[in-house]
Amino acid sequence: MSGHAAPAVLRFCKPCFKHDRSSLAIVRSLLGSIQMSGFSTARQKMVDGQVRPSDVTDIRIIDAMLTVPREVFVPPSQRALAYLDLDLDVSEGGSVKRFLIKPAVTAKMIQAAEVKETDEVLVVGCATGYMAALVAKLARRVTATEPDPSLAAKAKTISAELGLGNVTVKAAAVADGDSANAPFDVIILNGATEIAPDGLYRQLKEGGRLVGAFAMARPQRVTVVTHSHDDFGNRTLFDAALPLLPGLERPPAFVF
């Protein structure tokens, strides 16, 4: 046997790094911060690359779009797409497709509505509530309706989580509006209509305005309809192709 001593061997029964709850919490927090920073950057790029070049000059709308996190209004699987120039399907397998409309079109429609801080606003077909959340930054009170009860519930939850106390969400057919709280200063359609929504017109105050995409002909045109002296005048604003709102489709033609 050799006279040299065997080298000492260090043995550890446990890992040197302690994976305790506090360490994991710090890691999760850091990952969350990185993700939030990414969304914040995407939000700024959306405003600078899509919204401002579309002649949206109302600084209140710009600020709202920089503040409201669009990513929380879309399914987790689509959050990477939240700030792209797309109509995003948020229906998650529902029988009727529901969308958040393109950011620039959303901003232009809100700007056309000329929302004041004293206004009562109705957002029709709100889906998960993104447009309603933006308008809530401008108006005194927002009522949002959505025909899909599960999406209406999501919109209500998100509004509460964002601290939007001036938003009320209701599950209701698009064409019904909200007669219980009418009349409104502003009504915004979160989508297109193929018919004149007369029932919604009647929920406007004197001087009130409805903004929506009208698809009676091609191309679709975003139009503002104003209630004045028991009459309704309209003014075409710009062309835009928006998803149709359920319940505002053209009746099928009778075929012999």
Buried (B, 14 or more C-beta within 10 A) or exposed (E): EEEEEEEEEEEEEEEEEEEEEEEEEEEEEEEEEEEEEEBEEBBEEBBEBBBBEBEBEBEBBBEBBBEBBBBBBBBEEBBEEBBBEBBBBBBBEBEEBBBBBBBBBBBBBBBBBBBEEEBBBBBBBBBBBBBBBBBBBBBBBBBBBBBBEBBBBBBBBBBEEBEBEBBBBBBBBBBBBBEEBBBBBBBBBBBBBBBBBEBBBEBBBEEBBBBBBBBEEEEBBBBBBBBEEEEBEBEEBBEBBBBBBBBBEEEEEEEE
